[in-house]
């Protein structure tokens, strides 16, 4: 029984380590293009300025040069915060991931 617990613990650690490593994967050109399309179609540019999207919004502030981490952007898009509305019920998971990758990359993150 003890060996089984140790084996399960080691398996869990390997899976966690693999998951952590996968978050550093660079987004593909297709994912970035999809993210830009989502940024524009979801109205992100009405509030935020972002040079890569030629967006000039001022309410939510500029995104250029802020070096946002992709996980931070995803959480903010999904759940909102700091005056930003949540988009978890308006965008698909794939769209949220794509726009998060795009904003992170475009902001210098």
N, C-alpha and C positions, 0 to 999 in steps of 0.2 A: 504494500500500500504506500509506503514511504517513497519507494522508487517511482511509483506512478505519479505522485505529487511533484517530485523533483523533475521528472520528465515533462510534466505539464507546465511547470513553472518555466523551465528552459524554453519550451516551445513558445510560450507567451512572450518571453523576452525577445526571442528571435523575430516573432511577428511584429512586435512594437518597434524593434530596431529597423526592420524592413520598411515599415510604414513611415518612420521618421526620415529615412533616407529618400523616400519617394517624393517628399515635398520639395526637394531641391531641384527636381527635374525641370528643365527649361521648357516653357510652353512652345508649342509648334507655331509655325507661321499661320496655319489655318485657325488655330485656337485664338491667336491674337487678332486675326481679321474678324473672327466671329465676335470677340470681345469688343472690338471697336464698333461693330454694327449694333451690338446690344447697347453700348454706351450711348450711341446716337438715337436709337429707336426708343429706349426707355426714358429718354429725356434728361439724362445725367448732365448734359451740356447746358441745360437751362439754368442749372444752379452752379456748376463747376466749370472753371476754365481749365483746359488741357490742350496744349499745343498739338499733340499727336492726333487729336480728334478735331482740331480747329474749333474748339468750343470756347466760348467767351463768357460763360455764366459767372455771376459775382456773388450770389446769395450764399452758396456753399463754399466759396473760396477757391483759390487756385490749387491745382494738384501737382503742377510741374515742380520738379526739384525736391519734393517732400520725401522721396525714397520710401514709399509705403511697402511694407511686407505684404505679400499676397494673402497670407492667412488673416491679417488685420483687415484688409480690404474686403475679403469674403465675409467676415463676421459683420462688418459695418453694413455691407450691402444686404446681407441676409436679415439682420436684426435691427438695423438702424442705430441711432444714437448720436448725441451731440447736435441735435436739430435735424438730422437726416432721417427720412422715413425708412421703414423696413420694406424690402422687396421680396421676401421669402414667399409670399403668396401671389406675386405678380410675375416673377421670373422662374424659369425652370432651374433645377440644380446645375445643369450643364451651362445655361446662360450665366448664372451667377459665377461659376468657376471661370468661364471665359472672360467676362468683364473684369473680374478680379485680377486675372493674369494680365490683361491688357493695361489696366490702371497701374498695377504694380510696375510693370515693365516701362510704361510711358512716363511714370512719375520719377523714374530713376532707381526704383527699388530692386 
